[in-house]
């Protein structure tokens, strides 16, 4: 028997024009029966030009909890200096069922390029 949930990372977004930048993930479904608990993490990542690697700039961890809802990082304050940078959302999900834990699943959203 496979027990699972899916957790989708949304492209980074701003609620208001020139406002902070957020990363968010949300559950899209679970198996029947569902896991007993899930642990989701969401990272707002920035692609660093100097080394070509993604670095987390904001992070949110749900802890072990029910497998539903949304998880949003704290906002990254944007300093508009005319220099655009590339961001994405990375989500990690791990499930627990009857005392057994899955390997973490990791996925990235589409990128967004913004002056932030």
Backbone as XML, in Angstrom:
<?xml version="1.0"?>
<chain id="A" units="angstrom">
  <residue number="1" name="UNK">
    <atom name="N" x="0.842" y="-1.184" z="0.000"/>
    <atom name="CA" x="0.000" y="0.000" z="0.000"/>
    <atom name="C" x="0.886" y="1.246" z="0.000"/>
  </residue>
  <residue number="2" name="UNK">
    <atom name="N" x="0.539" y="2.184" z="-0.857"/>
    <atom name="CA" x="1.238" y="3.464" z="-0.907"/>
    <atom name="C" x="0.386" y="4.523" z="-0.226"/>
  </residue>
  <residue number="3" name="UNK">
    <atom name="N" x="1.016" y="5.280" z="0.660"/>
    <atom name="CA" x="0.355" y="6.394" z="1.347"/>
    <atom name="C" x="1.115" y="7.649" z="0.962"/>
  </residue>
  <residue number="4" name="UNK">
    <atom name="N" x="0.400" y="8.668" z="0.491"/>
    <atom name="CA" x="1.074" y="9.839" z="-0.058"/>
    <atom name="C" x="0.189" y="11.087" z="0.025"/>
  </residue>
  <residue number="5" name="UNK">
    <atom name="N" x="0.820" y="12.218" z="-0.164"/>
    <atom name="CA" x="0.152" y="13.501" z="-0.417"/>
    <atom name="C" x="0.972" y="14.233" z="-1.471"/>
  </residue>
  <residue number="6" name="UNK">
    <atom name="N" x="0.328" y="15.188" z="-2.124"/>
    <atom name="CA" x="1.048" y="16.055" z="-3.055"/>
    <atom name="C" x="0.975" y="17.481" z="-2.530"/>
  </residue>
  <residue number="7" name="UNK">
    <atom name="N" x="2.071" y="18.190" z="-2.722"/>
    <atom name="CA" x="2.218" y="19.558" z="-2.223"/>
    <atom name="C" x="2.836" y="20.370" z="-3.341"/>
  </residue>
  <residue number="8" name="UNK">
    <atom name="N" x="2.136" y="21.364" z="-3.837"/>
    <atom name="CA" x="2.533" y="22.129" z="-5.011"/>
    <atom name="C" x="3.144" y="23.472" z="-4.607"/>
  </residue>
  <residue number="9" name="UNK">
    <atom name="N" x="4.292" y="23.799" z="-5.181"/>
    <atom name="CA" x="4.919" y="25.105" z="-4.969"/>
    <atom name="C" x="4.440" y="26.093" z="-6.010"/>
  </residue>
  <residue number="10" name="UNK">
    <atom name="N" x="3.986" y="27.245" z="-5.556"/>
    <atom name="CA" x="3.519" y="28.297" z="-6.465"/>
    <atom name="C" x="4.675" y="29.231" z="-6.814"/>
  </residue>
  <residue number="11" name="UNK">
    <atom name="N" x="4.609" y="29.808" z="-7.995"/>
    <atom name="CA" x="5.603" y="30.780" z="-8.427"/>
    <atom name="C" x="5.627" y="31.935" z="-7.409"/>
  </residue>
  <residue number="12" name="UNK">
    <atom name="N" x="6.805" y="32.462" z="-7.021"/>
    <atom name="CA" x="6.857" y="33.582" z="-6.073"/>
    <atom name="C" x="5.964" y="34.736" z="-6.532"/>
  </residue>
  <residue number="13" name="UNK">
    <atom name="N" x="5.374" y="35.451" z="-5.561"/>
    <atom name="CA" x="4.394" y="36.485" z="-5.881"/>
    <atom name="C" x="4.446" y="37.636" z="-4.883"/>
  </residue>
  <residue number="14" name="UNK">
    <atom name="N" x="3.895" y="38.757" z="-5.306"/>
    <atom name="CA" x="3.697" y="39.933" z="-4.454"/>
    <atom name="C" x="2.203" y="40.135" z="-4.298"/>
  </residue>
  <residue number="15" name="UNK">
    <atom name="N" x="1.753" y="40.453" z="-3.093"/>
    <atom name="CA" x="0.335" y="40.720" z="-2.862"/>
    <atom name="C" x="-0.017" y="42.108" z="-3.370"/>
  </residue>
  <residue number="16" name="UNK">
    <atom name="N" x="0.887" y="43.067" z="-3.153"/>
    <atom name="CA" x="0.684" y="44.436" z="-3.627"/>
    <atom name="C" x="1.865" y="44.846" z="-4.489"/>
  </residue>
  <residue number="17" name="UNK">
    <atom name="N" x="1.628" y="45.744" z="-5.426"/>
    <atom name="CA" x="2.693" y="46.252" z="-6.284"/>
    <atom name="C" x="3.783" y="46.877" z="-5.407"/>
  </residue>
  <residue number="18" name="UNK">
    <atom name="N" x="5.025" y="46.513" z="-5.648"/>
    <atom name="CA" x="6.180" y="46.983" z="-4.877"/>
    <atom name="C" x="6.200" y="46.460" z="-3.441"/>
  </residue>
  <residue number="19" name="UNK">
    <atom name="N" x="5.291" y="45.534" z="-3.099"/>
    <atom name="CA" x="5.272" y="44.959" z="-1.763"/>
    <atom name="C" x="6.279" y="43.833" z="-1.631"/>
  </residue>
  <residue number="20" name="UNK">
    <atom name="N" x="6.308" y="43.178" z="-0.460"/>
    <atom name="CA" x="7.243" y="42.071" z="-0.253"/>
    <atom name="C" x="6.948" y="40.887" z="-1.170"/>
  </residue>
  <residue number="21" name="UNK">
    <atom name="N" x="7.958" y="40.063" z="-1.366"/>
    <atom name="CA" x="7.862" y="38.882" z="-2.210"/>
    <atom name="C" x="7.675" y="37.656" z="-1.320"/>
  </residue>
  <residue number="22" name="UNK">
    <atom name="N" x="6.724" y="36.785" z="-1.691"/>
    <atom name="CA" x="6.397" y="35.601" z="-0.902"/>
    <atom name="C" x="6.567" y="34.341" z="-1.742"/>
  </residue>
  <residue number="23" name="UNK">
    <atom name="N" x="6.810" y="33.229" z="-1.051"/>
    <atom name="CA" x="6.755" y="31.893" z="-1.649"/>
    <atom name="C" x="5.667" y="31.137" z="-0.906"/>
  </residue>
  <residue number="24" name="UNK">
    <atom name="N" x="4.925" y="30.308" z="-1.631"/>
    <atom name="CA" x="3.814" y="29.591" z="-1.015"/>
    <atom name="C" x="3.672" y="28.208" z="-1.640"/>
  </residue>
  <residue number="25" name="UNK">
    <atom name="N" x="3.233" y="27.268" z="-0.816"/>
    <atom name="CA" x="2.916" y="25.931" z="-1.290"/>
    <atom name="C" x="1.573" y="25.521" z="-0.719"/>
  </residue>
  <residue number="26" name="UNK">
    <atom name="N" x="0.910" y="24.569" z="-1.382"/>
    <atom name="CA" x="-0.379" y="24.086" z="-0.876"/>
    <atom name="C" x="-0.585" y="22.616" z="-1.236"/>
  </residue>
  <residue number="27" name="UNK">
    <atom name="N" x="-1.344" y="21.931" z="-0.375"/>
    <atom name="CA" x="-1.671" y="20.531" z="-0.612"/>
    <atom name="C" x="-2.697" y="20.437" z="-1.737"/>
  </residue>
  <residue number="28" name="UNK">
    <atom name="N" x="-2.489" y="19.459" z="-2.622"/>
    <atom name="CA" x="-3.429" y="19.271" z="-3.727"/>
    <atom name="C" x="-4.160" y="17.940" z="-3.639"/>
  </residue>
  <residue number="29" name="UNK">
    <atom name="N" x="-3.771" y="17.078" z="-2.708"/>
    <atom name="CA" x="-4.471" y="15.813" z="-2.538"/>
    <atom name="C" x="-3.651" y="14.818" z="-1.753"/>
  </residue>
  <residue number="30" name="UNK">
    <atom name="N" x="-4.337" y="13.784" z="-1.227"/>
    <atom name="CA" x="-3.688" y="12.715" z="-0.476"/>
    <atom name="C" x="-4.342" y="11.383" z="-0.835"/>
  </residue>
  <residue number="31" name="UNK">
    <atom name="N" x="-3.637" y="10.316" z="-0.523"/>
    <atom name="CA" x="-4.145" y="8.969" z="-0.768"/>
    <atom name="C" x="-5.286" y="8.642" z="0.197"/>
  </residue>
  <residue number="32" name="UNK">
    <atom name="N" x="-5.960" y="7.530" z="-0.074"/>
    <atom name="CA" x="-6.940" y="6.970" z="0.850"/>
    <atom name="C" x="-6.432" y="5.588" z="1.217"/>
  </residue>
  <residue number="33" name="UNK">
    <atom name="N" x="-6.029" y="5.358" z="2.456"/>
    <atom name="CA" x="-6.063" y="6.278" z="3.585"/>
    <atom name="C" x="-4.957" y="7.328" z="3.473"/>
  </residue>
  <residue number="34" name="UNK">
    <atom name="N" x="-5.173" y="8.485" z="4.128"/>
    <atom name="CA" x="-4.144" y="9.528" z="4.102"/>
    <atom name="C" x="-3.046" y="9.228" z="5.118"/>
  </residue>
  <residue number="35" name="UNK">
    <atom name="N" x="-1.904" y="9.908" z="4.996"/>
    <atom name="CA" x="-0.867" y="9.786" z="6.017"/>
    <atom name="C" x="-1.393" y="10.255" z="7.377"/>
  </residue>
  <residue number="36" name="UNK">
    <atom name="N" x="-0.726" y="9.815" z="8.443"/>
    <atom name="CA" x="-1.092" y="10.290" z="9.779"/>
    <atom name="C" x="-0.693" y="11.742" z="9.971"/>
  </residue>
  <residue number="37" name="UNK">
    <atom name="N" x="0.504" y="12.099" z="9.473"/>
    <atom name="CA" x="1.015" y="13.467" z="9.588"/>
    <atom name="C" x="1.880" y="13.785" z="8.388"/>
  </residue>
  <residue number="38" name="UNK">
    <atom name="N" x="2.036" y="15.078" z="8.150"/>
    <atom name="CA" x="2.925" y="15.557" z="7.092"/>
    <atom name="C" x="3.800" y="16.671" z="7.637"/>
  </residue>
  <residue number="39" name="UNK">
    <atom name="N" x="4.949" y="16.826" z="7.008"/>
    <atom name="CA" x="5.819" y="17.966" z="7.302"/>
    <atom name="C" x="6.170" y="18.620" z="5.975"/>
  </residue>
  <residue number="40" name="UNK">
    <atom name="N" x="5.728" y="19.854" z="5.818"/>
    <atom name="CA" x="5.992" y="20.603" z="4.586"/>
    <atom name="C" x="6.941" y="21.756" z="4.895"/>
  </residue>
  <residue number="41" name="UNK">
    <atom name="N" x="7.788" y="22.070" z="3.939"/>
    <atom name="CA" x="8.673" y="23.218" z="4.038"/>
    <atom name="C" x="8.604" y="24.000" z="2.729"/>
  </residue>
  <residue number="42" name="UNK">
    <atom name="N" x="8.673" y="25.304" z="2.855"/>
    <atom name="CA" x="8.656" y="26.178" z="1.679"/>
    <atom name="C" x="9.844" y="27.129" z="1.784"/>
  </residue>
  <residue number="43" name="UNK">
    <atom name="N" x="10.620" y="27.216" z="0.713"/>
    <atom name="CA" x="11.746" y="28.148" z="0.639"/>
    <atom name="C" x="11.548" y="29.102" z="-0.526"/>
  </residue>
  <residue number="44" name="UNK">
    <atom name="N" x="11.741" y="30.388" z="-0.262"/>
    <atom name="CA" x="11.871" y="31.370" z="-1.335"/>
    <atom name="C" x="13.355" y="31.390" z="-1.655"/>
  </residue>
  <residue number="45" name="UNK">
    <atom name="N" x="13.704" y="31.026" z="-2.893"/>
    <atom name="CA" x="15.101" y="30.939" z="-3.290"/>
    <atom name="C" x="15.449" y="32.004" z="-4.319"/>
  </residue>
  <residue number="46" name="UNK">
    <atom name="N" x="16.696" y="32.486" z="-4.231"/>
    <atom name="CA" x="17.220" y="33.451" z="-5.204"/>
    <atom name="C" x="18.412" y="32.807" z="-5.901"/>
  </residue>
  <residue number="47" name="UNK">
    <atom name="N" x="18.471" y="32.967" z="-7.217"/>
    <atom name="CA" x="19.605" y="32.478" z="-7.998"/>
    <atom name="C" x="20.731" y="33.502" z="-7.884"/>
  </residue>
  <residue number="48" name="UNK">
    <atom name="N" x="21.843" y="33.075" z="-7.319"/>
    <atom name="CA" x="22.969" y="33.985" z="-7.117"/>
    <atom name="C" x="23.860" y="33.991" z="-8.357"/>
  </residue>
  <residue number="49" name="UNK">
    <atom name="N" x="24.029" y="35.176" z="-8.922"/>
    <atom name="CA" x="24.814" y="35.313" z="-10.153"/>
    <atom name="C" x="26.276" y="34.944" z="-9.930"/>
  </residue>
  <residue number="50" name="UNK">
    <atom name="N" x="26.808" y="35.199" z="-8.732"/>
    <atom name="CA" x="28.230" y="34.983" z="-8.504"/>
    <atom name="C" x="28.621" y="33.506" z="-8.503"/>
  </residue>
  <residue number="51" name="UNK">
    <atom name="N" x="27.693" y="32.600" z="-8.131"/>
    <atom name="CA" x="28.073" y="31.188" z="-8.128"/>
    <atom name="C" x="27.104" y="30.287" z="-8.909"/>
  </residue>
  <residue number="52" name="UNK">
    <atom name="N" x="26.010" y="30.857" z="-9.421"/>
    <atom name="CA" x="25.069" y="30.081" z="-10.222"/>
    <atom name="C" x="24.225" y="29.099" z="-9.442"/>
  </residue>
  <residue number="53" name="UNK">
    <atom name="N" x="24.192" y="29.227" z="-8.110"/>
    <atom name="CA" x="23.424" y="28.322" z="-7.265"/>
    <atom name="C" x="22.219" y="29.037" z="-6.655"/>
  </residue>
  <residue number="54" name="UNK">
    <atom name="N" x="21.206" y="28.241" z="-6.327"/>
    <atom name="CA" x="20.033" y="28.765" z="-5.616"/>
    <atom name="C" x="20.323" y="28.830" z="-4.125"/>
  </residue>
  <residue number="55" name="UNK">
    <atom name="N" x="19.894" y="29.922" z="-3.477"/>
    <atom name="CA" x="20.070" y="30.104" z="-2.040"/>
    <atom name="C" x="18.734" y="30.505" z="-1.434"/>
  </residue>
  <residue number="56" name="UNK">
    <atom name="N" x="18.352" y="29.853" z="-0.332"/>
    <atom name="CA" x="17.101" y="30.198" z="0.352"/>
    <atom name="C" x="17.259" y="31.552" z="1.036"/>
  </residue>
  <residue number="57" name="UNK">
    <atom name="N" x="16.310" y="32.459" z="0.789"/>
    <atom name="CA" x="16.342" y="33.774" z="1.437"/>
    <atom name="C" x="15.209" y="33.929" z="2.446"/>
  </residue>
  <residue number="58" name="UNK">
    <atom name="N" x="14.167" y="33.109" z="2.338"/>
    <atom name="CA" x="13.077" y="33.046" z="3.321"/>
    <atom name="C" x="12.631" y="31.595" z="3.424"/>
  </residue>
  <residue number="59" name="UNK">
    <atom name="N" x="12.189" y="31.178" z="4.620"/>
    <atom name="CA" x="11.884" y="29.772" z="4.865"/>
    <atom name="C" x="10.693" y="29.662" z="5.807"/>
  </residue>
  <residue number="60" name="UNK">
    <atom name="N" x="9.860" y="28.644" z="5.589"/>
    <atom name="CA" x="8.750" y="28.333" z="6.501"/>
    <atom name="C" x="8.624" y="26.823" z="6.602"/>
  </residue>
  <residue number="61" name="UNK">
    <atom name="N" x="8.533" y="26.315" z="7.829"/>
    <atom name="CA" x="8.421" y="24.885" z="8.112"/>
    <atom name="C" x="7.135" y="24.667" z="8.890"/>
  </residue>
  <residue number="62" name="UNK">
    <atom name="N" x="6.298" y="23.733" z="8.448"/>
    <atom name="CA" x="5.011" y="23.484" z="9.117"/>
    <atom name="C" x="5.166" y="22.680" z="10.398"/>
  </residue>
  <residue number="63" name="UNK">
    <atom name="N" x="6.296" y="21.966" z="10.548"/>
    <atom name="CA" x="6.388" y="20.974" z="11.616"/>
    <atom name="C" x="5.465" y="19.812" z="11.263"/>
  </residue>
  <residue number="64" name="UNK">
    <atom name="N" x="5.410" y="18.782" z="12.108"/>
    <atom name="CA" x="4.548" y="17.629" z="11.843"/>
    <atom name="C" x="3.122" y="17.977" z="12.198"/>
  </residue>
  <residue number="65" name="UNK">
    <atom name="N" x="2.253" y="17.985" z="11.211"/>
    <atom name="CA" x="0.874" y="18.441" z="11.385"/>
    <atom name="C" x="-0.030" y="17.729" z="10.386"/>
  </residue>
  <residue number="66" name="UNK">
    <atom name="N" x="-1.290" y="18.130" z="10.363"/>
    <atom name="CA" x="-2.234" y="17.536" z="9.408"/>
    <atom name="C" x="-1.806" y="17.864" z="7.976"/>
  </residue>
  <residue number="67" name="UNK">
    <atom name="N" x="-2.249" y="17.057" z="7.064"/>
    <atom name="CA" x="-1.824" y="17.161" z="5.666"/>
    <atom name="C" x="-2.840" y="17.969" z="4.856"/>
  </residue>
  <residue number="68" name="UNK">
    <atom name="N" x="-2.936" y="19.250" z="5.147"/>
    <atom name="CA" x="-3.864" y="20.098" z="4.403"/>
    <atom name="C" x="-3.463" y="21.561" z="4.556"/>
  </residue>
  <residue number="69" name="UNK">
    <atom name="N" x="-4.005" y="22.393" z="3.682"/>
    <atom name="CA" x="-3.817" y="23.831" z="3.796"/>
    <atom name="C" x="-2.682" y="24.382" z="2.959"/>
  </residue>
  <residue number="70" name="UNK">
    <atom name="N" x="-2.317" y="25.614" z="3.311"/>
    <atom name="CA" x="-1.268" y="26.368" z="2.624"/>
    <atom name="C" x="-0.169" y="26.727" z="3.607"/>
  </residue>
  <residue number="71" name="UNK">
    <atom name="N" x="1.013" y="26.951" z="3.075"/>
    <atom name="CA" x="2.161" y="27.355" z="3.869"/>
    <atom name="C" x="2.864" y="28.465" z="3.105"/>
  </residue>
  <residue number="72" name="UNK">
    <atom name="N" x="3.032" y="29.618" z="3.753"/>
    <atom name="CA" x="3.601" y="30.797" z="3.105"/>
    <atom name="C" x="4.799" y="31.303" z="3.890"/>
  </residue>
  <residue number="73" name="UNK">
    <atom name="N" x="5.878" y="31.632" z="3.191"/>
    <atom name="CA" x="7.065" y="32.175" z="3.854"/>
    <atom name="C" x="6.780" y="33.590" z="4.352"/>
  </residue>
  <residue number="74" name="UNK">
    <atom name="N" x="7.586" y="34.072" z="5.298"/>
    <atom name="CA" x="7.551" y="35.508" z="5.589"/>
    <atom name="C" x="7.929" y="36.271" z="4.321"/>
  </residue>
  <residue number="75" name="UNK">
    <atom name="N" x="7.515" y="37.510" z="4.223"/>
    <atom name="CA" x="7.799" y="38.307" z="3.035"/>
    <atom name="C" x="9.234" y="38.790" z="2.975"/>
  </residue>
  <residue number="76" name="UNK">
    <atom name="N" x="9.779" y="38.813" z="1.770"/>
    <atom name="CA" x="11.101" y="39.383" z="1.522"/>
    <atom name="C" x="10.891" y="40.826" z="1.085"/>
  </residue>
  <residue number="77" name="UNK">
    <atom name="N" x="11.411" y="41.762" z="1.871"/>
    <atom name="CA" x="11.256" y="43.175" z="1.527"/>
    <atom name="C" x="12.031" y="43.475" z="0.250"/>
  </residue>
  <residue number="78" name="UNK">
    <atom name="N" x="11.348" y="44.087" z="-0.689"/>
    <atom name="CA" x="11.975" y="44.427" z="-1.962"/>
    <atom name="C" x="12.594" y="45.814" z="-1.892"/>
  </residue>
  <residue number="79" name="UNK">
    <atom name="N" x="13.846" y="45.908" z="-2.314"/>
    <atom name="CA" x="14.539" y="47.184" z="-2.426"/>
    <atom name="C" x="14.733" y="47.427" z="-3.916"/>
  </residue>
  <residue number="80" name="UNK">
    <atom name="N" x="13.963" y="48.321" z="-4.467"/>
    <atom name="CA" x="13.965" y="48.521" z="-5.915"/>
    <atom name="C" x="15.143" y="49.394" z="-6.333"/>
  </residue>
  <residue number="81" name="UNK">
    <atom name="N" x="16.158" y="48.728" z="-6.916"/>
    <atom name="CA" x="17.381" y="49.424" z="-7.318"/>
    <atom name="C" x="17.640" y="49.295" z="-8.818"/>
  </residue>
  <residue number="82" name="UNK">
    <atom name="N" x="16.643" y="48.780" z="-9.562"/>
    <atom name="CA" x="16.795" y="48.620" z="-11.003"/>
    <atom name="C" x="17.524" y="47.347" z="-11.398"/>
  </residue>
  <residue number="83" name="UNK">
    <atom name="N" x="17.905" y="46.526" z="-10.422"/>
    <atom name="CA" x="18.622" y="45.280" z="-10.694"/>
    <atom name="C" x="17.660" y="44.117" z="-10.507"/>
  </residue>
  <residue number="84" name="UNK">
    <atom name="N" x="17.372" y="43.398" z="-11.591"/>
    <atom name="CA" x="16.435" y="42.272" z="-11.515"/>
    <atom name="C" x="17.153" y="41.004" z="-11.093"/>
  </residue>
  <residue number="85" name="UNK">
    <atom name="N" x="16.456" y="40.192" z="-10.300"/>
    <atom name="CA" x="17.002" y="38.924" z="-9.842"/>
    <atom name="C" x="15.977" y="37.818" z="-10.096"/>
  </residue>
  <residue number="86" name="UNK">
    <atom name="N" x="16.459" y="36.574" z="-10.104"/>
    <atom name="CA" x="15.606" y="35.423" z="-10.375"/>
    <atom name="C" x="15.294" y="34.694" z="-9.072"/>
  </residue>
  <residue number="87" name="UNK">
    <atom name="N" x="14.002" y="34.404" z="-8.859"/>
    <atom name="CA" x="13.526" y="33.715" z="-7.659"/>
    <atom name="C" x="12.692" y="32.503" z="-8.065"/>
  </residue>
  <residue number="88" name="UNK">
    <atom name="N" x="12.619" y="31.512" z="-7.168"/>
    <atom name="CA" x="11.674" y="30.427" z="-7.328"/>
    <atom name="C" x="11.207" y="29.972" z="-5.949"/>
  </residue>
  <residue number="89" name="UNK">
    <atom name="N" x="10.250" y="29.078" z="-5.940"/>
    <atom name="CA" x="9.749" y="28.469" z="-4.711"/>
    <atom name="C" x="10.177" y="27.015" z="-4.722"/>
  </residue>
  <residue number="90" name="UNK">
    <atom name="N" x="10.809" y="26.578" z="-3.640"/>
    <atom name="CA" x="11.128" y="25.161" z="-3.495"/>
    <atom name="C" x="10.303" y="24.603" z="-2.343"/>
  </residue>
  <residue number="91" name="UNK">
    <atom name="N" x="9.619" y="23.484" z="-2.591"/>
    <atom name="CA" x="8.811" y="22.836" z="-1.557"/>
    <atom name="C" x="9.383" y="21.453" z="-1.258"/>
  </residue>
  <residue number="92" name="UNK">
    <atom name="N" x="9.298" y="21.072" z="0.007"/>
    <atom name="CA" x="9.730" y="19.756" z="0.464"/>
    <atom name="C" x="8.593" y="19.161" z="1.280"/>
  </residue>
  <residue number="93" name="UNK">
    <atom name="N" x="8.274" y="17.892" z="1.034"/>
    <atom name="CA" x="7.197" y="17.225" z="1.759"/>
    <atom name="C" x="7.657" y="15.850" z="2.209"/>
  </residue>
  <residue number="94" name="UNK">
    <atom name="N" x="7.358" y="15.534" z="3.469"/>
    <atom name="CA" x="7.622" y="14.214" z="4.029"/>
    <atom name="C" x="6.360" y="13.767" z="4.749"/>
  </residue>
  <residue number="95" name="UNK">
    <atom name="N" x="6.016" y="12.480" z="4.648"/>
    <atom name="CA" x="4.805" y="11.971" z="5.292"/>
    <atom name="C" x="5.157" y="10.881" z="6.298"/>
  </residue>
  <residue number="96" name="UNK">
    <atom name="N" x="4.242" y="10.717" z="7.291"/>
    <atom name="CA" x="4.382" y="9.685" z="8.316"/>
    <atom name="C" x="3.104" y="8.878" z="8.365"/>
  </residue>
  <residue number="97" name="UNK">
    <atom name="N" x="3.237" y="7.545" z="8.390"/>
    <atom name="CA" x="2.075" y="6.658" z="8.459"/>
    <atom name="C" x="2.434" y="5.460" z="9.331"/>
  </residue>
  <residue number="98" name="UNK">
    <atom name="N" x="1.707" y="5.303" z="10.411"/>
    <atom name="CA" x="1.917" y="4.187" z="11.349"/>
    <atom name="C" x="3.372" y="4.088" z="11.788"/>
  </residue>
  <residue number="99" name="UNK">
    <atom name="N" x="3.971" y="5.244" z="12.112"/>
    <atom name="CA" x="5.334" y="5.271" z="12.631"/>
    <atom name="C" x="6.433" y="5.127" z="11.602"/>
  </residue>
  <residue number="100" name="UNK">
    <atom name="N" x="6.066" y="5.074" z="10.313"/>
    <atom name="CA" x="7.071" y="4.982" z="9.244"/>
    <atom name="C" x="7.091" y="6.297" z="8.475"/>
  </residue>
  <residue number="101" name="UNK">
    <atom name="N" x="8.293" y="6.705" z="8.096"/>
    <atom name="CA" x="8.477" y="7.997" z="7.443"/>
    <atom name="C" x="8.952" y="7.812" z="6.005"/>
  </residue>
  <residue number="102" name="UNK">
    <atom name="N" x="8.403" y="8.629" z="5.110"/>
    <atom name="CA" x="8.844" y="8.619" z="3.717"/>
    <atom name="C" x="10.156" y="9.382" z="3.586"/>
  </residue>
  <residue number="103" name="UNK">
    <atom name="N" x="10.813" y="9.192" z="2.464"/>
    <atom name="CA" x="11.912" y="10.074" z="2.094"/>
    <atom name="C" x="11.293" y="11.425" z="1.718"/>
  </residue>
  <residue number="104" name="UNK">
    <atom name="N" x="11.978" y="12.531" z="1.982"/>
    <atom name="CA" x="11.434" y="13.826" z="1.568"/>
    <atom name="C" x="11.347" y="13.937" z="0.047"/>
  </residue>
  <residue number="105" name="UNK">
    <atom name="N" x="10.249" y="14.503" z="-0.436"/>
    <atom name="CA" x="10.103" y="14.823" z="-1.849"/>
    <atom name="C" x="10.332" y="16.309" z="-2.033"/>
  </residue>
  <residue number="106" name="UNK">
    <atom name="N" x="11.100" y="16.683" z="-3.043"/>
    <atom name="CA" x="11.465" y="18.089" z="-3.265"/>
    <atom name="C" x="11.087" y="18.491" z="-4.684"/>
  </residue>
  <residue number="107" name="UNK">
    <atom name="N" x="10.480" y="19.680" z="-4.817"/>
    <atom name="CA" x="10.113" y="20.184" z="-6.147"/>
    <atom name="C" x="10.284" y="21.701" z="-6.183"/>
  </residue>
  <residue number="108" name="UNK">
    <atom name="N" x="10.558" y="22.219" z="-7.371"/>
    <atom name="CA" x="10.715" y="23.668" z="-7.584"/>
    <atom name="C" x="9.602" y="24.196" z="-8.476"/>
  </residue>
  <residue number="109" name="UNK">
    <atom name="N" x="9.223" y="25.440" z="-8.219"/>
    <atom name="CA" x="8.230" y="26.115" z="-9.056"/>
    <atom name="C" x="8.918" y="26.693" z="-10.290"/>
  </residue>
  <residue number="110" name="UNK">
    <atom name="N" x="8.120" y="27.330" z="-11.125"/>
    <atom name="CA" x="8.665" y="28.130" z="-12.210"/>
    <atom name="C" x="9.357" y="29.356" z="-11.609"/>
  </residue>
  <residue number="111" name="UNK">
    <atom name="N" x="10.281" y="29.930" z="-12.353"/>
    <atom name="CA" x="11.018" y="31.090" z="-11.890"/>
    <atom name="C" x="10.235" y="32.378" z="-12.137"/>
  </residue>
  <residue number="112" name="UNK">
    <atom name="N" x="10.573" y="33.390" z="-11.354"/>
    <atom name="CA" x="10.088" y="34.737" z="-11.624"/>
    <atom name="C" x="11.288" y="35.684" z="-11.564"/>
  </residue>
  <residue number="113" name="UNK">
    <atom name="N" x="11.326" y="36.649" z="-12.455"/>
    <atom name="CA" x="12.415" y="37.632" z="-12.483"/>
    <atom name="C" x="11.805" y="38.964" z="-12.069"/>
  </residue>
  <residue number="114" name="UNK">
    <atom name="N" x="12.382" y="39.560" z="-11.025"/>
    <atom name="CA" x="11.787" y="40.771" z="-10.448"/>
    <atom name="C" x="12.875" y="41.644" z="-9.831"/>
  </residue>
  <residue number="115" name="UNK">
    <atom name="N" x="12.630" y="42.923" z="-9.791"/>
    <atom name="CA" x="13.518" y="43.890" z="-9.124"/>
    <atom name="C" x="13.143" y="43.875" z="-7.649"/>
  </residue>
  <residue number="116" name="UNK">
    <atom name="N" x="13.844" y="43.056" z="-6.873"/>
    <atom name="CA" x="13.513" y="42.912" z="-5.463"/>
    <atom name="C" x="14.772" y="42.790" z="-4.640"/>
  </residue>
</chain>
